[in-house]
Amino acid sequence: MKTKKVKYIGNISYFEGNYIVKNVIHDGEPIGNGEINNSGKDIYVCEEENMGVPGVWIFREDEVEKIK
């Protein structure tokens, strides 16, 4: 399986960079913290590609752009 990558295109400069997609949470699915994704869009669970910002981040579908 090919690793999916995305680029953050939102308006928070702290998150600028490329990310590896670890999971996609579709509308209506549990986010994992007792909440449900009711946004009407997918949520991407990501880890920074170069690990400059440690941790796992979640971004809405409209905050990322797929990288081929």
C-alpha positions in Angstrom: 0.0 0.0 0.0 1.3 3.4 -1.0 1.8 5.9 1.9 -0.6 8.8 1.5 0.8 12.3 2.0 -0.8 15.7 2.3 0.3 19.3 2.5 -1.3 21.6 5.1 -2.9 24.6 3.4 -4.8 26.0 6.3 -4.2 29.5 7.8 -2.1 28.5 10.8 1.6 28.9 9.9 2.7 26.6 12.8 1.3 23.6 10.8 2.8 24.5 7.4 4.5 21.4 6.0 3.9 17.9 4.6 2.3 15.2 6.6 1.9 11.4 6.4 -1.7 10.3 6.7 -2.1 7.7 9.4 -5.9 7.4 9.2 -9.0 9.0 7.6 -12.1 9.5 9.8 -15.1 9.8 7.6 -18.3 11.7 8.4 -20.3 9.9 11.1 -17.4 7.9 12.4 -15.9 8.2 15.9 -12.9 10.5 16.3 -11.6 8.5 19.2 -12.1 10.8 22.1 -15.8 10.1 22.6 -16.9 12.5 19.8 -18.2 11.8 16.4 -17.1 13.5 13.1 -20.2 15.4 12.2 -18.4 17.9 9.9 -19.7 16.5 6.7 -16.1 16.1 5.5 -13.3 13.7 6.1 -10.8 14.3 8.9 -7.2 13.4 8.3 -5.1 12.0 11.2 -1.5 13.0 10.3 2.1 12.8 11.5 4.6 15.4 10.2 6.7 13.9 7.5 10.0 15.2 8.9 8.9 15.0 12.5 9.9 18.6 13.2 6.6 19.0 15.1 6.2 15.9 17.3 2.8 14.3 17.7 -0.2 13.4 15.8 -2.5 16.1 14.3 -6.0 16.1 12.9 -7.0 18.3 10.0 -10.3 18.8 8.2 -10.4 17.8 4.5 -10.4 21.5 3.5 -7.2 22.2 5.4 -5.0 19.7 3.4 -4.1 19.1 -0.2 -3.2 15.6 -1.4 0.4 15.1 -2.6 1.0 12.6 -5.4 
